[in-house]
Amino acid sequence: MKEKIREIGRRGYSINETCATLGISRSTVWRLEKAGKLRVIAIGRRRIVPESEIDRLLSGDKAA
């Protein structure tokens, strides 16, 4: 199964992975989400940040 995930590629990150990727705290992630600057998707009890949102944030584009 892990081979298939690698073939498809990763499309989203947990909150902790997002923090590590961006070098910011969890509170900053939640502030960005609350301000509408970062989209966080709820899937059950998990929260996922799409890879495209991280790319958009890093590129300086405004939220869609």
CHARMM-style PDB file with segment names, atoms N, HN, CA, C and O in Angstrom:
ATOM      1  N   MET     1       0.823  -1.193   0.000  1.00  0.00      PROA
ATOM      2  CA  MET     1       0.000   0.000   0.000  1.00  0.00      PROA
ATOM      3  C   MET     1       0.864   1.252   0.000  1.00  0.00      PROA
ATOM      4  O   MET     1       0.528   2.214  -0.692  1.00  0.00      PROA
ATOM      5  N   LYS     2       1.970   1.281   0.752  1.00  0.00      PROA
ATOM      6  HN  LYS     2       2.243   0.500   1.313  1.00  0.00      PROA
ATOM      7  CA  LYS     2       2.825   2.457   0.791  1.00  0.00      PROA
ATOM      8  C   LYS     2       3.401   2.771  -0.579  1.00  0.00      PROA
ATOM      9  O   LYS     2       3.613   3.938  -0.911  1.00  0.00      PROA
ATOM     10  N   GLU     3       3.658   1.731  -1.386  1.00  0.00      PROA
ATOM     11  HN  GLU     3       3.486   0.784  -1.116  1.00  0.00      PROA
ATOM     12  CA  GLU     3       4.172   1.957  -2.734  1.00  0.00      PROA
ATOM     13  C   GLU     3       3.170   2.737  -3.568  1.00  0.00      PROA
ATOM     14  O   GLU     3       3.549   3.624  -4.333  1.00  0.00      PROA
ATOM     15  N   LYS     4       1.886   2.407  -3.422  1.00  0.00      PROA
ATOM     16  HN  LYS     4       1.579   1.687  -2.800  1.00  0.00      PROA
ATOM     17  CA  LYS     4       0.847   3.117  -4.174  1.00  0.00      PROA
ATOM     18  C   LYS     4       0.776   4.575  -3.748  1.00  0.00      PROA
ATOM     19  O   LYS     4       0.593   5.457  -4.587  1.00  0.00      PROA
ATOM     20  N   ILE     5       0.918   4.839  -2.452  1.00  0.00      PROA
ATOM     21  HN  ILE     5       1.066   4.123  -1.770  1.00  0.00      PROA
ATOM     22  CA  ILE     5       0.894   6.223  -1.971  1.00  0.00      PROA
ATOM     23  C   ILE     5       2.058   6.993  -2.586  1.00  0.00      PROA
ATOM     24  O   ILE     5       1.886   8.137  -3.007  1.00  0.00      PROA
ATOM     25  N   ARG     6       3.214   6.393  -2.642  1.00  0.00      PROA
ATOM     26  HN  ARG     6       3.354   5.464  -2.300  1.00  0.00      PROA
ATOM     27  CA  ARG     6       4.373   7.059  -3.245  1.00  0.00      PROA
ATOM     28  C   ARG     6       4.147   7.330  -4.722  1.00  0.00      PROA
ATOM     29  O   ARG     6       4.541   8.381  -5.227  1.00  0.00      PROA
ATOM     30  N   GLU     7       3.508   6.381  -5.428  1.00  0.00      PROA
ATOM     31  HN  GLU     7       3.188   5.527  -5.018  1.00  0.00      PROA
ATOM     32  CA  GLU     7       3.235   6.564  -6.853  1.00  0.00      PROA
ATOM     33  C   GLU     7       2.296   7.746  -7.073  1.00  0.00      PROA
ATOM     34  O   GLU     7       2.523   8.565  -7.964  1.00  0.00      PROA
ATOM     35  N   ILE     8       1.256   7.833  -6.276  1.00  0.00      PROA
ATOM     36  HN  ILE     8       1.071   7.168  -5.553  1.00  0.00      PROA
ATOM     37  CA  ILE     8       0.262   8.882  -6.427  1.00  0.00      PROA
ATOM     38  C   ILE     8       0.824  10.220  -5.970  1.00  0.00      PROA
ATOM     39  O   ILE     8       0.552  11.244  -6.597  1.00  0.00      PROA
ATOM     40  N   GLY     9       1.590  10.233  -4.910  1.00  0.00      PROA
ATOM     41  HN  GLY     9       1.811   9.401  -4.401  1.00  0.00      PROA
ATOM     42  CA  GLY     9       2.133  11.464  -4.366  1.00  0.00      PROA
ATOM     43  C   GLY     9       1.261  11.993  -3.252  1.00  0.00      PROA
ATOM     44  O   GLY     9       0.054  11.756  -3.219  1.00  0.00      PROA
ATOM     45  N   ARG    10       1.869  12.692  -2.366  1.00  0.00      PROA
ATOM     46  HN  ARG    10       2.850  12.885  -2.393  1.00  0.00      PROA
ATOM     47  CA  ARG    10       1.158  13.221  -1.212  1.00  0.00      PROA
ATOM     48  C   ARG    10       0.433  14.498  -1.596  1.00  0.00      PROA
ATOM     49  O   ARG    10       0.985  15.333  -2.312  1.00  0.00      PROA
ATOM     50  N   ARG    11      -0.785  14.658  -1.134  1.00  0.00      PROA
ATOM     51  HN  ARG    11      -1.234  13.980  -0.552  1.00  0.00      PROA
ATOM     52  CA  ARG    11      -1.599  15.811  -1.516  1.00  0.00      PROA
ATOM     53  C   ARG    11      -1.971  16.682  -0.330  1.00  0.00      PROA
ATOM     54  O   ARG    11      -2.412  17.816  -0.517  1.00  0.00      PROA
ATOM     55  N   GLY    12      -1.803  16.172   0.905  1.00  0.00      PROA
ATOM     56  HN  GLY    12      -1.445  15.250   1.057  1.00  0.00      PROA
ATOM     57  CA  GLY    12      -2.184  16.937   2.083  1.00  0.00      PROA
ATOM     58  C   GLY    12      -1.310  16.600   3.271  1.00  0.00      PROA
ATOM     59  O   GLY    12      -0.659  15.555   3.307  1.00  0.00      PROA
ATOM     60  N   TYR    13      -1.303  17.508   4.252  1.00  0.00      PROA
ATOM     61  HN  TYR    13      -1.831  18.356   4.222  1.00  0.00      PROA
ATOM     62  CA  TYR    13      -0.445  17.360   5.419  1.00  0.00      PROA
ATOM     63  C   TYR    13      -1.237  17.581   6.695  1.00  0.00      PROA
ATOM     64  O   TYR    13      -2.180  18.371   6.728  1.00  0.00      PROA
ATOM     65  N   SER    14      -0.842  16.872   7.745  1.00  0.00      PROA
ATOM     66  HN  SER    14      -0.076  16.230   7.718  1.00  0.00      PROA
ATOM     67  CA  SER    14      -1.461  17.080   9.049  1.00  0.00      PROA
ATOM     68  C   SER    14      -1.049  18.466   9.561  1.00  0.00      PROA
ATOM     69  O   SER    14      -0.175  19.110   8.980  1.00  0.00      PROA
ATOM     70  N   ILE    15      -1.665  18.910  10.625  1.00  0.00      PROA
ATOM     71  HN  ILE    15      -2.374  18.387  11.097  1.00  0.00      PROA
ATOM     72  CA  ILE    15      -1.320  20.206  11.211  1.00  0.00      PROA
ATOM     73  C   ILE    15       0.137  20.193  11.672  1.00  0.00      PROA
ATOM     74  O   ILE    15       0.868  21.154  11.432  1.00  0.00      PROA
ATOM     75  N   ASN    16       0.565  19.117  12.331  1.00  0.00      PROA
ATOM     76  HN  ASN    16      -0.029  18.336  12.526  1.00  0.00      PROA
ATOM     77  CA  ASN    16       1.954  19.036  12.796  1.00  0.00      PROA
ATOM     78  C   ASN    16       2.939  19.037  11.625  1.00  0.00      PROA
ATOM     79  O   ASN    16       3.985  19.683  11.700  1.00  0.00      PROA
ATOM     80  N   GLU    17       2.618  18.327  10.554  1.00  0.00      PROA
ATOM     81  HN  GLU    17       1.768  17.803  10.493  1.00  0.00      PROA
ATOM     82  CA  GLU    17       3.490  18.322   9.378  1.00  0.00      PROA
ATOM     83  C   GLU    17       3.527  19.695   8.714  1.00  0.00      PROA
ATOM     84  O   GLU    17       4.568  20.123   8.215  1.00  0.00      PROA
ATOM     85  N   THR    18       2.394  20.375   8.711  1.00  0.00      PROA
ATOM     86  HN  THR    18       1.549  20.028   9.116  1.00  0.00      PROA
ATOM     87  CA  THR    18       2.338  21.732   8.155  1.00  0.00      PROA
ATOM     88  C   THR    18       3.224  22.668   8.970  1.00  0.00      PROA
ATOM     89  O   THR    18       3.953  23.485   8.408  1.00  0.00      PROA
ATOM     90  N   CYS    19       3.159  22.548  10.292  1.00  0.00      PROA
ATOM     91  HN  CYS    19       2.566  21.885  10.748  1.00  0.00      PROA
ATOM     92  CA  CYS    19       4.007  23.366  11.170  1.00  0.00      PROA
ATOM     93  C   CYS    19       5.485  23.131  10.871  1.00  0.00      PROA
ATOM     94  O   CYS    19       6.261  24.080  10.756  1.00  0.00      PROA
ATOM     95  N   ALA    20       5.864  21.871  10.746  1.00  0.00      PROA
ATOM     96  HN  ALA    20       5.233  21.101  10.840  1.00  0.00      PROA
ATOM     97  CA  ALA    20       7.265  21.536  10.477  1.00  0.00      PROA
ATOM     98  C   ALA    20       7.704  22.038   9.102  1.00  0.00      PROA
ATOM     99  O   ALA    20       8.818  22.536   8.945  1.00  0.00      PROA
ATOM    100  N   THR    21       6.824  21.904   8.108  1.00  0.00      PROA
ATOM    101  HN  THR    21       5.918  21.499   8.236  1.00  0.00      PROA
ATOM    102  CA  THR    21       7.142  22.329   6.747  1.00  0.00      PROA
ATOM    103  C   THR    21       7.338  23.838   6.666  1.00  0.00      PROA
ATOM    104  O   THR    21       8.266  24.320   6.016  1.00  0.00      PROA
ATOM    105  N   LEU    22       6.451  24.579   7.335  1.00  0.00      PROA
ATOM    106  HN  LEU    22       5.697  24.187   7.863  1.00  0.00      PROA
ATOM    107  CA  LEU    22       6.500  26.035   7.265  1.00  0.00      PROA
ATOM    108  C   LEU    22       7.365  26.665   8.350  1.00  0.00      PROA
ATOM    109  O   LEU    22       7.702  27.846   8.269  1.00  0.00      PROA
ATOM    110  N   GLY    23       7.727  25.879   9.366  1.00  0.00      PROA
ATOM    111  HN  GLY    23       7.453  24.920   9.432  1.00  0.00      PROA
ATOM    112  CA  GLY    23       8.531  26.413  10.463  1.00  0.00      PROA
ATOM    113  C   GLY    23       7.745  27.374  11.336  1.00  0.00      PROA
ATOM    114  O   GLY    23       8.279  28.376  11.812  1.00  0.00      PROA
ATOM    115  N   ILE    24       6.462  27.059  11.546  1.00  0.00      PROA
ATOM    116  HN  ILE    24       6.028  26.245  11.160  1.00  0.00      PROA
ATOM    117  CA  ILE    24       5.597  27.912  12.367  1.00  0.00      PROA
ATOM    118  C   ILE    24       4.922  27.056  13.438  1.00  0.00      PROA
ATOM    119  O   ILE    24       4.954  25.827  13.374  1.00  0.00      PROA
ATOM    120  N   SER    25       4.315  27.713  14.418  1.00  0.00      PROA
ATOM    121  HN  SER    25       4.289  28.712  14.471  1.00  0.00      PROA
ATOM    122  CA  SER    25       3.658  26.996  15.510  1.00  0.00      PROA
ATOM    123  C   SER    25       2.238  26.578  15.121  1.00  0.00      PROA
ATOM    124  O   SER    25       1.677  27.054  14.134  1.00  0.00      PROA
ATOM    125  N   ARG    26       1.682  25.681  15.921  1.00  0.00      PROA
ATOM    126  HN  ARG    26       2.138  25.294  16.722  1.00  0.00      PROA
ATOM    127  CA  ARG    26       0.292  25.252  15.707  1.00  0.00      PROA
ATOM    128  C   ARG    26      -0.659  26.440  15.841  1.00  0.00      PROA
ATOM    129  O   ARG    26      -1.623  26.556  15.085  1.00  0.00      PROA
ATOM    130  N   SER    27      -0.383  27.333  16.818  1.00  0.00      PROA
ATOM    131  HN  SER    27       0.400  27.238  17.433  1.00  0.00      PROA
ATOM    132  CA  SER    27      -1.279  28.484  16.984  1.00  0.00      PROA
ATOM    133  C   SER    27      -1.257  29.376  15.758  1.00  0.00      PROA
ATOM    134  O   SER    27      -2.280  29.953  15.390  1.00  0.00      PROA
ATOM    135  N   THR    28      -0.103  29.492  15.125  1.00  0.00      PROA
ATOM    136  HN  THR    28       0.728  29.023  15.425  1.00  0.00      PROA
ATOM    137  CA  THR    28      -0.023  30.311  13.922  1.00  0.00      PROA
ATOM    138  C   THR    28      -0.832  29.677  12.790  1.00  0.00      PROA
ATOM    139  O   THR    28      -1.494  30.382  12.028  1.00  0.00      PROA
ATOM    140  N   VAL    29      -0.778  28.352  12.682  1.00  0.00      PROA
ATOM    141  HN  VAL    29      -0.240  27.780  13.300  1.00  0.00      PROA
ATOM    142  CA  VAL    29      -1.586  27.665  11.670  1.00  0.00      PROA
ATOM    143  C   VAL    29      -3.060  27.971  11.900  1.00  0.00      PROA
ATOM    144  O   VAL    29      -3.783  28.287  10.955  1.00  0.00      PROA
ATOM    145  N   TRP    30      -3.511  27.879  13.156  1.00  0.00      PROA
ATOM    146  HN  TRP    30      -2.923  27.623  13.923  1.00  0.00      PROA
ATOM    147  CA  TRP    30      -4.924  28.133  13.453  1.00  0.00      PROA
ATOM    148  C   TRP    30      -5.289  29.601  13.238  1.00  0.00      PROA
ATOM    149  O   TRP    30      -6.402  29.898  12.805  1.00  0.00      PROA
ATOM    150  N   ARG    31      -4.364  30.530  13.535  1.00  0.00      PROA
ATOM    151  HN  ARG    31      -3.459  30.289  13.887  1.00  0.00      PROA
ATOM    152  CA  ARG    31      -4.630  31.956  13.268  1.00  0.00      PROA
ATOM    153  C   ARG    31      -4.772  32.209  11.773  1.00  0.00      PROA
ATOM    154  O   ARG    31      -5.656  32.951  11.343  1.00  0.00      PROA
ATOM    155  N   LEU    32      -3.888  31.581  10.973  1.00  0.00      PROA
ATOM    156  HN  LEU    32      -3.170  30.978  11.322  1.00  0.00      PROA
ATOM    157  CA  LEU    32      -3.975  31.728   9.511  1.00  0.00      PROA
ATOM    158  C   LEU    32      -5.295  31.168   8.995  1.00  0.00      PROA
ATOM    159  O   LEU    32      -5.919  31.753   8.110  1.00  0.00      PROA
ATOM    160  N   GLU    33      -5.720  30.032   9.550  1.00  0.00      PROA
ATOM    161  HN  GLU    33      -5.214  29.556  10.269  1.00  0.00      PROA
ATOM    162  CA  GLU    33      -6.975  29.409   9.127  1.00  0.00      PROA
ATOM    163  C   GLU    33      -8.162  30.306   9.502  1.00  0.00      PROA
ATOM    164  O   GLU    33      -9.067  30.514   8.694  1.00  0.00      PROA
ATOM    165  N   LYS    34      -8.149  30.827  10.714  1.00  0.00      PROA
ATOM    166  HN  LYS    34      -7.414  30.658  11.370  1.00  0.00      PROA
ATOM    167  CA  LYS    34      -9.246  31.675  11.177  1.00  0.00      PROA
ATOM    168  C   LYS    34      -9.332  32.972  10.369  1.00  0.00      PROA
ATOM    169  O   LYS    34     -10.425  33.488  10.134  1.00  0.00      PROA
ATOM    170  N   ALA    35      -8.179  33.495   9.946  1.00  0.00      PROA
ATOM    171  HN  ALA    35      -7.292  33.075  10.138  1.00  0.00      PROA
ATOM    172  CA  ALA    35      -8.133  34.728   9.156  1.00  0.00      PROA
ATOM    173  C   ALA    35      -8.460  34.483   7.688  1.00  0.00      PROA
ATOM    174  O   ALA    35      -8.547  35.428   6.904  1.00  0.00      PROA
ATOM    175  N   GLY    36      -8.642  33.216   7.310  1.00  0.00      PROA
ATOM    176  HN  GLY    36      -8.572  32.448   7.946  1.00  0.00      PROA
ATOM    177  CA  GLY    36      -8.964  32.887   5.919  1.00  0.00      PROA
ATOM    178  C   GLY    36      -7.757  32.870   5.003  1.00  0.00      PROA
ATOM    179  O   GLY    36      -7.905  32.923   3.782  1.00  0.00      PROA
ATOM    180  N   LYS    37      -6.560  32.796   5.576  1.00  0.00      PROA
ATOM    181  HN  LYS    37      -6.440  32.753   6.568  1.00  0.00      PROA
ATOM    182  CA  LYS    37      -5.333  32.800   4.775  1.00  0.00      PROA
ATOM    183  C   LYS    37      -4.795  31.402   4.489  1.00  0.00      PROA
ATOM    184  O   LYS    37      -3.897  31.231   3.666  1.00  0.00      PROA
ATOM    185  N   LEU    38      -5.352  30.404   5.176  1.00  0.00      PROA
ATOM    186  HN  LEU    38      -6.082  30.544   5.845  1.00  0.00      PROA
ATOM    187  CA  LEU    38      -4.932  29.018   4.983  1.00  0.00      PROA
ATOM    188  C   LEU    38      -6.168  28.134   5.110  1.00  0.00      PROA
ATOM    189  O   LEU    38      -6.866  28.172   6.124  1.00  0.00      PROA
ATOM    190  N   ARG    39      -6.435  27.336   4.071  1.00  0.00      PROA
ATOM    191  HN  ARG    39      -5.869  27.305   3.248  1.00  0.00      PROA
ATOM    192  CA  ARG    39      -7.599  26.449   4.083  1.00  0.00      PROA
ATOM    193  C   ARG    39      -7.221  25.138   4.757  1.00  0.00      PROA
ATOM    194  O   ARG    39      -6.230  24.503   4.395  1.00  0.00      PROA
ATOM    195  N   VAL    40      -8.014  24.744   5.731  1.00  0.00      PROA
ATOM    196  HN  VAL    40      -8.819  25.260   6.025  1.00  0.00      PROA
ATOM    197  CA  VAL    40      -7.822  23.481   6.444  1.00  0.00      PROA
ATOM    198  C   VAL    40      -9.088  22.670   6.233  1.00  0.00      PROA
ATOM    199  O   VAL    40     -10.196  23.164   6.446  1.00  0.00      PROA
ATOM    200  N   ILE    41      -8.918  21.420   5.810  1.00  0.00      PROA
ATOM    201  HN  ILE    41      -8.019  21.019   5.637  1.00  0.00      PROA
ATOM    202  CA  ILE    41     -10.046  20.551   5.506  1.00  0.00      PROA
ATOM    203  C   ILE    41     -10.245  19.562   6.651  1.00  0.00      PROA
ATOM    204  O   ILE    41      -9.290  18.935   7.109  1.00  0.00      PROA
ATOM    205  N   ALA    42     -11.483  19.424   7.109  1.00  0.00      PROA
ATOM    206  HN  ALA    42     -12.259  19.933   6.737  1.00  0.00      PROA
ATOM    207  CA  ALA    42     -11.816  18.463   8.156  1.00  0.00      PROA
ATOM    208  C   ALA    42     -12.269  17.159   7.507  1.00  0.00      PROA
ATOM    209  O   ALA    42     -13.176  17.141   6.674  1.00  0.00      PROA
ATOM    210  N   ILE    43     -11.622  16.074   7.905  1.00  0.00      PROA
ATOM    211  HN  ILE    43     -10.885  16.088   8.581  1.00  0.00      PROA
ATOM    212  CA  ILE    43     -12.020  14.736   7.470  1.00  0.00      PROA
ATOM    213  C   ILE    43     -12.181  13.929   8.758  1.00  0.00      PROA
ATOM    214  O   ILE    43     -11.207  13.462   9.348  1.00  0.00      PROA
ATOM    215  N   GLY    44     -13.419  13.784   9.167  1.00  0.00      PROA
ATOM    216  HN  GLY    44     -14.210  14.164   8.687  1.00  0.00      PROA
ATOM    217  CA  GLY    44     -13.667  13.171  10.474  1.00  0.00      PROA
ATOM    218  C   GLY    44     -13.089  14.072  11.543  1.00  0.00      PROA
ATOM    219  O   GLY    44     -13.404  15.261  11.595  1.00  0.00      PROA
ATOM    220  N   ARG    45     -12.240  13.511  12.399  1.00  0.00      PROA
ATOM    221  HN  ARG    45     -11.984  12.546  12.356  1.00  0.00      PROA
ATOM    222  CA  ARG    45     -11.601  14.293  13.456  1.00  0.00      PROA
ATOM    223  C   ARG    45     -10.251  14.848  13.027  1.00  0.00      PROA
ATOM    224  O   ARG    45      -9.639  15.638  13.746  1.00  0.00      PROA
ATOM    225  N   ARG    46      -9.791  14.431  11.854  1.00  0.00      PROA
ATOM    226  HN  ARG    46     -10.288  13.789  11.270  1.00  0.00      PROA
ATOM    227  CA  ARG    46      -8.485  14.916  11.370  1.00  0.00      PROA
ATOM    228  C   ARG    46      -8.631  16.229  10.634  1.00  0.00      PROA
ATOM    229  O   ARG    46      -9.682  16.528  10.067  1.00  0.00      PROA
ATOM    230  N   ARG    47      -7.578  17.000  10.648  1.00  0.00      PROA
ATOM    231  HN  ARG    47      -6.724  16.757  11.108  1.00  0.00      PROA
ATOM    232  CA  ARG    47      -7.514  18.248   9.897  1.00  0.00      PROA
ATOM    233  C   ARG    47      -6.341  18.131   8.930  1.00  0.00      PROA
ATOM    234  O   ARG    47      -5.222  17.805   9.323  1.00  0.00      PROA
ATOM    235  N   ILE    48      -6.616  18.399   7.677  1.00  0.00      PROA
ATOM    236  HN  ILE    48      -7.525  18.665   7.357  1.00  0.00      PROA
ATOM    237  CA  ILE    48      -5.619  18.247   6.616  1.00  0.00      PROA
ATOM    238  C   ILE    48      -5.442  19.585   5.906  1.00  0.00      PROA
ATOM    239  O   ILE    48      -6.418  20.266   5.590  1.00  0.00      PROA
ATOM    240  N   VAL    49      -4.185  19.952   5.660  1.00  0.00      PROA
ATOM    241  HN  VAL    49      -3.392  19.399   5.917  1.00  0.00      PROA
ATOM    242  CA  VAL    49      -3.882  21.152   4.883  1.00  0.00      PROA
ATOM    243  C   VAL    49      -3.436  20.676   3.505  1.00  0.00      PROA
ATOM    244  O   VAL    49      -2.422  19.987   3.391  1.00  0.00      PROA
ATOM    245  N   PRO    50      -4.180  21.034   2.455  1.00  0.00      PROA
ATOM    246  CA  PRO    50      -3.798  20.606   1.111  1.00  0.00      PROA
ATOM    247  C   PRO    50      -2.432  21.170   0.723  1.00  0.00      PROA
ATOM    248  O   PRO    50      -2.086  22.297   1.080  1.00  0.00      PROA
ATOM    249  N   GLU    51      -1.679  20.384   0.002  1.00  0.00      PROA
ATOM    250  HN  GLU    51      -1.959  19.469  -0.288  1.00  0.00      PROA
ATOM    251  CA  GLU    51      -0.350  20.805  -0.461  1.00  0.00      PROA
ATOM    252  C   GLU    51      -0.443  22.109  -1.252  1.00  0.00      PROA
ATOM    253  O   GLU    51       0.441  22.961  -1.161  1.00  0.00      PROA
ATOM    254  N   SER    52      -1.510  22.259  -2.023  1.00  0.00      PROA
ATOM    255  HN  SER    52      -2.229  21.568  -2.097  1.00  0.00      PROA
ATOM    256  CA  SER    52      -1.687  23.468  -2.829  1.00  0.00      PROA
ATOM    257  C   SER    52      -1.811  24.712  -1.948  1.00  0.00      PROA
ATOM    258  O   SER    52      -1.395  25.798  -2.351  1.00  0.00      PROA
ATOM    259  N   GLU    53      -2.379  24.563  -0.750  1.00  0.00      PROA
ATOM    260  HN  GLU    53      -2.716  23.681  -0.422  1.00  0.00      PROA
ATOM    261  CA  GLU    53      -2.502  25.692   0.177  1.00  0.00      PROA
ATOM    262  C   GLU    53      -1.141  26.105   0.712  1.00  0.00      PROA
ATOM    263  O   GLU    53      -0.863  27.296   0.858  1.00  0.00      PROA
ATOM    264  N   ILE    54      -0.296  25.132   1.004  1.00  0.00      PROA
ATOM    265  HN  ILE    54      -0.522  24.165   0.885  1.00  0.00      PROA
ATOM    266  CA  ILE    54       1.059  25.441   1.480  1.00  0.00      PROA
ATOM    267  C   ILE    54       1.832  26.147   0.371  1.00  0.00      PROA
ATOM    268  O   ILE    54       2.507  27.145   0.623  1.00  0.00      PROA
ATOM    269  N   ASP    55       1.737  25.638  -0.843  1.00  0.00      PROA
ATOM    270  HN  ASP    55       1.188  24.827  -1.047  1.00  0.00      PROA
ATOM    271  CA  ASP    55       2.415  26.265  -1.987  1.00  0.00      PROA
ATOM    272  C   ASP    55       1.916  27.689  -2.199  1.00  0.00      PROA
ATOM    273  O   ASP    55       2.709  28.602  -2.431  1.00  0.00      PROA
ATOM    274  N   ARG    56       0.591  27.878  -2.118  1.00  0.00      PROA
ATOM    275  HN  ARG    56      -0.053  27.136  -1.930  1.00  0.00      PROA
ATOM    276  CA  ARG    56       0.012  29.205  -2.321  1.00  0.00      PROA
ATOM    277  C   ARG    56       0.490  30.175  -1.249  1.00  0.00      PROA
ATOM    278  O   ARG    56       0.845  31.315  -1.548  1.00  0.00      PROA
ATOM    279  N   LEU    57       0.500  29.717  -0.002  1.00  0.00      PROA
ATOM    280  HN  LEU    57       0.212  28.791   0.241  1.00  0.00      PROA
ATOM    281  CA  LEU    57       0.931  30.563   1.098  1.00  0.00      PROA
ATOM    282  C   LEU    57       2.399  30.974   0.919  1.00  0.00      PROA
ATOM    283  O   LEU    57       2.750  32.136   1.126  1.00  0.00      PROA
ATOM    284  N   LEU    58       3.238  30.034   0.540  1.00  0.00      PROA
ATOM    285  HN  LEU    58       2.953  29.090   0.372  1.00  0.00      PROA
ATOM    286  CA  LEU    58       4.650  30.331   0.341  1.00  0.00      PROA
ATOM    287  C   LEU    58       4.917  31.231  -0.850  1.00  0.00      PROA
ATOM    288  O   LEU    58       5.903  31.968  -0.864  1.00  0.00      PROA
ATOM    289  N   SER    59       4.051  31.179  -1.845  1.00  0.00      PROA
ATOM    290  HN  SER    59       3.250  30.580  -1.834  1.00  0.00      PROA
ATOM    291  CA  SER    59       4.235  32.018  -3.036  1.00  0.00      PROA
ATOM    292  C   SER    59       3.754  33.448  -2.810  1.00  0.00      PROA
ATOM    293  O   SER    59       4.047  34.341  -3.605  1.00  0.00      PROA
ATOM    294  N   GLY    60       3.008  33.662  -1.712  1.00  0.00      PROA
ATOM    295  HN  GLY    60       2.770  32.937  -1.067  1.00  0.00      PROA
ATOM    296  CA  GLY    60       2.527  35.001  -1.400  1.00  0.00      PROA
ATOM    297  C   GLY    60       1.198  35.343  -2.036  1.00  0.00      PROA
ATOM    298  O   GLY    60       0.724  36.471  -1.901  1.00  0.00      PROA
ATOM    299  N   ASP    61       0.575  34.380  -2.737  1.00  0.00      PROA
ATOM    300  HN  ASP    61       0.959  33.464  -2.846  1.00  0.00      PROA
ATOM    301  CA  ASP    61      -0.752  34.626  -3.323  1.00  0.00      PROA
ATOM    302  C   ASP    61      -1.779  34.802  -2.221  1.00  0.00      PROA
ATOM    303  O   ASP    61      -1.657  34.222  -1.143  1.00  0.00      PROA
ATOM    304  N   LYS    62      -2.787  35.603  -2.500  1.00  0.00      PROA
ATOM    305  HN  LYS    62      -2.886  36.074  -3.376  1.00  0.00      PROA
ATOM    306  CA  LYS    62      -3.882  35.800  -1.537  1.00  0.00      PROA
ATOM    307  C   LYS    62      -4.809  34.595  -1.581  1.00  0.00      PROA
ATOM    308  O   LYS    62      -4.869  33.883  -2.583  1.00  0.00      PROA
ATOM    309  N   ALA    63      -5.528  34.370  -0.491  1.00  0.00      PROA
ATOM    310  HN  ALA    63      -5.479  34.948   0.324  1.00  0.00      PROA
ATOM    311  CA  ALA    63      -6.472  33.239  -0.418  1.00  0.00      PROA
ATOM    312  C   ALA    63      -7.540  33.377  -1.479  1.00  0.00      PROA
ATOM    313  O   ALA    63      -7.991  34.481  -1.787  1.00  0.00      PROA
ATOM    314  N   ALA    64      -7.938  32.247  -2.036  1.00  0.00      PROA
ATOM    315  HN  ALA    64      -7.571  31.351  -1.786  1.00  0.00      PROA
ATOM    316  CA  ALA    64      -8.960  32.240  -3.096  1.00  0.00      PROA
ATOM    317  C   ALA    64     -10.339  32.407  -2.532  1.00  0.00      PROA
ATOM    318  OT1 ALA    64     -11.315  32.423  -3.282  1.00  0.00      PROA
TER     319      ALA     64
END
